[in-house]
Amino acid sequence: MADPVKHPEFQKLIDYLIRVPSVHSNTTPSRGFGCGSNEHVWWVKFSIDIDHSFAWNAVQELGHVLNYLSLTEKLPTAFMPVSPPPYANGGPRDFLSWVIECPVDTMTPNLVAEWLDGRLPRPVDDLSQWALDD
C-alpha cells in the first residue's frame, strides 16, 4: 500500500475517511490505506470493519455520495468493493477492501473530502448522527 506521506495530495481525504465509523486504520505509516495515481485515475483503498454496527451505514452513505448523488450532481467518482480470490485467501473480514477511484483531471482527493464532509452525517465521527431507524 502506498504511504500517504509520500502522496500528500491524499492526506485530507484519508484524514476524513479515518473518522467515518467502521473505516479501519492502524498505526503504520500508511495508516492501513493504499493510495496512488497514474495518468488516468487516482485511487484510495481501505478496509471497513464489517462487524462494526455502522459498517453498512458507512457503505451506504459513501456509495450514495460517491456513486450517484443525484441526477444533477453525479460525481465522477466510483466507490466499490475489491477483493483477491476468496477461494485462495479467505473471507471478507480479512480480504475485502473498498476503493474510491476518480479520473485524474476531474476531481482532486481534497475536493472529494469536501464533498463527503458536506453530505455525510455531521460531525462524521459522532455515532449519534449515524443512527437510522431500520
Stockholm file with secondary structure:
# STOCKHOLM 1.0

chainA/1-134         MADPVKHPEFQKLIDYLIRVPSVHSNTTPSRGFGCGSNEHVWWVKFSIDIDHSFAWNAVQELGHVLNYLSLTEKLPTAFMPVSPPPYANGGPRDFLSWVIECPVDTMTPNLVAEWLDGRLPRPVDDLSQWALDD
#=GR chainA/1-134 SS CCCGGGCGGGHHHHHHHHHSTTEECCSSTTTTCEEEECSSEEEEEEEECTTSTTHHHHHHHHHHHHHHSCSSCCCSCEEEEECSCHHHHCCHHHHCEEEEEEETTTCCHHHHHHHHHHHSCSSTTCGGGTCCCC
#=GC SS_cons         CCCGGGCGGGHHHHHHHHHSTTEECCSSTTTTCEEEECSSEEEEEEEECTTSTTHHHHHHHHHHHHHHSCSSCCCSCEEEEECSCHHHHCCHHHHCEEEEEEETTTCCHHHHHHHHHHHSCSSTTCGGGTCCCC
//
